[in-house]
Amino acid sequence: MNDPETATPHAPVSPPARWDWNPKLRWFAAEILIVISGVLIALALNAWWSEQQDLQFERDLRDDMIAEFEANLAILESDLTMNDSAHVLMSSLNTLSDSALLALSSDDLTIRFRDLISWAGFDPEMGIVQAQVESGNLSAIGDRDLRLLLSRWAGLLEENRRKNVLAVTFGHNQVVPMTARASADLVWTEAERRELQTLYRSYSSFQRQVIFAQQRLREAALEIRVYLEQQR
C-alpha cells in the first residue's frame, strides 16, 4: 500500500485543445478554407483565360493590320503615280516666259486646261486599323512601339486630309470658274493666259503638298508593315 506522503504527485491535467473539444468549429473552418481556395482558383483561371483571349485578339488584330497596310501601300503607290503625272501637267505653265505663254494656241490651252486636272487624294482602305486609329482607342494593343506608330499614322492621315481639302477647294473655287469663263469663247486673251498661269502656280503648289503628305504616309505604312511582320 502506497504511502500517501511518499507517492508521486500526479501532473496537472491540461484542458483539451480547442480543436479537440469543438469539432464543429474545426469542420466549419475547413469548409471556409475550401471555399476561399475555390474562389481564388476560379479567379486565377478566369484571369488566365481573359489574358489568353486578349492575346489572341491582338494576334488577329496584327494580322488584319498587315493585310490592311499592304492594301494601303498599293493604293498609295497608284495614287502617287497618278499625282506625279498630274503635277507635271499642272506645273507645265509655271516656267514659261511671257512670250512662250502668249505663243501657245488657244486650242492647246482649251484642251489642256478647260477641265480640272484629275489627281488622287488617297482614300485609305477602311477596316479594323482605321476603326482603332480613328476611335482613338488603342488599348487593345499591348505593344507601346506599335501604338506610337499607329498614332503617327493617324496624324499623317489628318495632315493628308487637310492638304487634300485645301487643294480641292482651291481647284473648285478658283481654277474651275476661271477656266470655264476663259474657254467659253475658245479664245484665250493675254490677260486670261497670265491669270491661268498664276492660278496654276498656286494649284500645283497645293497639289505638291498633297504628294508630300502621301509620300510620308507611304513611308509610315511601310514601317508599320515591316514592324508587324517582324513581331509575328
HELIX and SHEET records of a PDB file:
HELIX    1   1 ARG A   18  TRP A   21  1                                   4    
HELIX    2   2 PRO A   23  MET A   90  1                                  68    
HELIX    3   3 SER A   91  LEU A   93  5                                   3    
HELIX    4   4 ASP A   98  ALA A  103  1                                   6    
HELIX    5   5 SER A  106  PHE A  113  1                                   8    
HELIX    6   6 ILE A  128  SER A  135  1                                   8    
HELIX    7   7 ARG A  144  PHE A  170  1                                  27    
HELIX    8   8 GLY A  171  VAL A  175  3                                   5    
HELIX    9   9 VAL A  176  ALA A  182  1                                   7    
HELIX   10  10 GLU A  190  GLN A  230  1                                  41    
END                                                                             
